[in-house]
Amino acid sequence: MSRRVFLALAALGAAGCSVTASEQRSLRLATGLAGGPYGALGDRFAAELRRDGFTVEVIETAASVQNLTMLTDGRADLGFSLADSADDAVRVRHQPVVALARMYMNYVHLVVRADSDIFAPKDLAWRQVSIGADGSGTAVTAERVLDAAGVRNHITARLGLDGSIKALVDGVIDAFFWSGGVPTPALASLGGIRIVSLEPFVPMLRRTYGPVYEHATIPAGVYGGSKPVPTVGTPSYLVCRQALSDDVAYTVTDTLFSARDRLQAPSAPGGLLDKRYAIGTGVVPLHPGAARYYRSVYG
């Protein structure tokens, strides 16, 4: 399928979006936990939107799942989400959310202490494991990995990144999941950790949930390991409520790419917000305003 046809279909797929008579200039952006990648990226993005004349309220959340819920019930206009959470929201829950861009790849980290005897997810049976905060995309992905490994019933904690790191260091938990860019600064500065390979689970997840999961590799040396670590990758999307006006969606998407060098998205494939990468949002339709922006770029 040509890119032109793809974008035309994307616009038709979201044709139910309403268009307001006057352009909305006040936006609510649902991000993530303070200090996390969505939180930091959201603060920078909000600053760029304000330069373009918007009033922006940044709402700190647990991230993906909570953000999608807030878009659905009208408490937010824009938000960040992992692709698998957004796919589930649209395909399974039929929530009225659409995409403005696929932004960058997230890498699923299964983190253990360097001297741990955990070398695969199956070794998590009867261990103390944190899967991420309630309402986070990390928790959705982690539960699916644990399901595939047959150890779902051994989840024992739901902590954010900071809480998981402290619990691991203090010996309260044996492992935790995190989904983010590479390197994740809080992990890179920690020391004494090891990342467990999840590569065998990529085809299993794709068979069950589709192409929202990809093969990804954490390079050697990023967290002190001497070898690359194959793992599960899933992209991050910038999403919005379906009723956002076309003109606002167009302007927000334009701002995203105009400011991409200043946004400093996580260092990962797509981290520089490539326009060709951005339109691949799977079953989550592009907002007509975003599709119009990409058509203006491609001609």
Summary of the structure (lengths in Angstrom):
residues: 299
radius of gyration: 18.9
end to end distance: 16.7
largest distance: 61.2
contacts: 1075
relative contact order: 0.21
helix: 39%
strand: 21%
